[in-house]
Amino acid sequence: TAIVTGAGSGIGRAIAHRLAEDGLAVAVLDLNEGSAAAVTDELGQKGHEALAVGGVDVSDRGQVNAAVERVRRELGPVLVLVNNAGLPGFDPFLSITDEQWDRIMAVNLNGPFYCTQAVLPDMIEAGWGRIVNISSSSAQGGQQYMVHYVSSKAGLIGFTKALALEFGPKGITVNTIPPGFVD
């Protein structure tokens, strides 16, 4: 079973399709319930096993835990996690408010932290797991007017490296993919 956050559109949708085509049952997590349901319908029409879990804000640990428990009940233990949900930001540095900073950090960095902690027990028990964090090429080279976004994605790269070292010996790989702009 795989969970893909932010799977209601864009990169997350494409990842959900690919994992389903590879034979995994896929939980489509998204803040937008309609988008999660639409992707799940697309997968179902192709004969894939999928579950829509909409209305999930990954920055809320309670919502994440409830979603993961539902996935376990309906699809089984989670052995693949793709932390894709994220918020962009494009603002001059001096105009970034505390609220904007906190929201981007909550979704882009706290979200993967909560999701990963929620699924790791399944992977540890199985002695196998795959975690993929979708970061950003801007985290490696920087980008003007995106300090909040770049900082959150750079933190995600560090998060990934530290987890990989801790859990690799337990059969759980942790990697990051840093895409650039995607239509």
Disulfide bonds with the S-S distance in Angstrom:
none
